[in-house]
Amino acid sequence: MSADLAVAGGPGTPGDAWVQAWSVALGELEVAVEEAAAMLHHLPLPSEVNVQRWAPPSGLGPLPASLETRARALLDRHVEVTRQTAEAIVQTKRHLHAVASMRESAPHSPVYVDTCA
């Protein structure tokens, strides 16, 4: 999402089909962002995670002015979840590096052979 939102005035009553269509689109994106946030806080993840990629609907036109506050709040939340995701990736890489450094590179071979048995 861009930090700049194209906002249009004009019709904007809650019953408007245009406003309703935008409201549904924002609702779907809000759900996707919250699902991503939930995955960050409920680790470990199940072996199979069903992630739905959100795609913006076509033909909505500019954002109705009446939904600007909601869209800006959603943008802020999206940016925050993206930041948290990046932090989780960095932390995971650090953990993987630490675990890898603790692994033995090769099994130890005996240095001496005891022939006095």
Wavefront OBJ file of the C-alpha trace (Angstrom):
o trace
v 0.000 0.000 0.000
v 1.176 3.499 -0.677
v 1.314 6.110 2.037
v -0.767 8.381 -0.181
v -4.396 7.416 -0.535
v -6.472 8.626 -3.453
v -9.605 9.947 -1.796
v -12.675 11.092 -3.636
v -15.521 13.226 -2.436
v -18.962 12.921 -3.895
v -21.469 10.248 -2.996
v -20.560 8.751 0.307
v -23.589 7.785 2.300
v -23.242 4.400 4.008
v -25.941 2.890 1.770
v -24.094 3.765 -1.411
v -23.030 0.716 -3.446
v -19.669 2.406 -4.094
v -19.007 2.902 -0.372
v -20.219 -0.617 0.388
v -17.897 -2.129 -2.214
v -14.943 -0.240 -0.747
v -15.999 -1.198 2.764
v -16.018 -4.888 1.802
v -12.589 -4.559 0.159
v -11.150 -2.867 3.255
v -12.759 -5.522 5.461
v -11.118 -8.313 3.485
v -7.724 -6.630 3.761
v -8.222 -6.040 7.494
v -8.859 -9.767 7.951
v -5.731 -10.645 5.943
v -3.568 -8.271 7.988
v -4.923 -9.609 11.292
v -4.361 -13.215 10.160
v -0.744 -12.333 9.395
v -0.386 -10.689 12.800
v -1.891 -13.734 14.512
v 0.599 -16.045 12.786
v 3.449 -13.999 14.260
v 2.145 -14.494 17.777
v 1.075 -18.153 17.579
v 4.333 -19.945 16.940
v 5.170 -22.623 16.103
v 2.943 -22.650 13.082
v 1.198 -25.827 12.000
v 3.067 -27.747 9.316
v 0.605 -26.501 6.711
v -0.492 -22.897 6.734
v -3.212 -21.833 4.345
v -2.385 -18.243 3.468
v -4.783 -16.454 1.189
v -3.139 -13.762 -0.889
v -5.261 -10.641 -0.949
v -5.839 -9.059 -4.317
v -7.513 -5.681 -4.666
v -10.820 -5.765 -6.482
v -10.855 -3.987 -9.803
v -13.114 -1.154 -10.799
v -13.705 0.381 -7.379
v -12.481 3.810 -8.322
v -10.995 6.175 -5.771
v -11.492 5.655 -2.054
v -14.617 7.368 -0.713
v -13.777 10.245 1.628
v -15.985 8.697 4.301
v -13.609 5.686 4.498
v -10.334 7.628 4.593
v -9.842 7.320 8.368
v -10.452 3.566 8.239
v -8.098 3.138 5.278
v -5.332 5.143 6.979
v -5.687 3.073 10.166
v -5.489 -0.085 8.061
v -2.393 1.230 6.301
v -0.739 1.953 9.660
v -1.608 -1.543 10.918
v -0.301 -3.118 7.696
v 2.997 -1.242 8.031
v 3.322 -2.360 11.674
v 2.637 -6.024 10.878
v 5.126 -5.824 8.007
v 7.739 -4.423 10.420
v 7.028 -7.191 12.928
v 7.328 -9.789 10.165
v 10.721 -8.414 9.134
v 11.883 -8.508 12.771
v 10.696 -12.118 13.095
v 12.626 -13.078 9.956
v 15.827 -11.487 11.298
v 15.386 -13.202 14.666
v 14.736 -16.553 13.004
v 17.882 -16.202 10.892
v 19.895 -15.439 14.037
v 18.468 -18.503 15.770
v 19.205 -20.709 12.765
v 22.763 -19.391 12.636
v 23.226 -20.078 16.365
v 21.861 -23.613 16.016
v 24.042 -24.289 12.989
v 27.140 -23.113 14.853
v 26.437 -25.642 17.634
v 26.309 -28.589 15.269
v 29.382 -30.717 14.958
v 30.865 -30.616 11.506
v 32.026 -34.245 11.561
v 31.853 -37.083 14.056
v 34.849 -37.209 16.354
v 37.308 -39.996 15.587
v 39.244 -41.652 18.367
v 42.710 -40.154 18.805
v 44.277 -43.168 20.522
v 43.737 -46.852 20.053
v 43.893 -48.952 23.236
v 45.763 -52.196 22.505
v 46.179 -53.241 26.128
v 43.011 -55.161 26.501
l 1 2 3 4 5 6 7 8 9 10 11 12 13 14 15 16 17 18 19 20 21 22 23 24 25 26 27 28 29 30 31 32 33 34 35 36 37 38 39 40 41 42 43 44 45 46 47 48 49 50 51 52 53 54 55 56 57 58 59 60 61 62 63 64 65 66 67 68 69 70 71 72 73 74 75 76 77 78 79 80 81 82 83 84 85 86 87 88 89 90 91 92 93 94 95 96 97 98 99 100 101 102 103 104 105 106 107 108 109 110 111 112 113 114 115 116 117
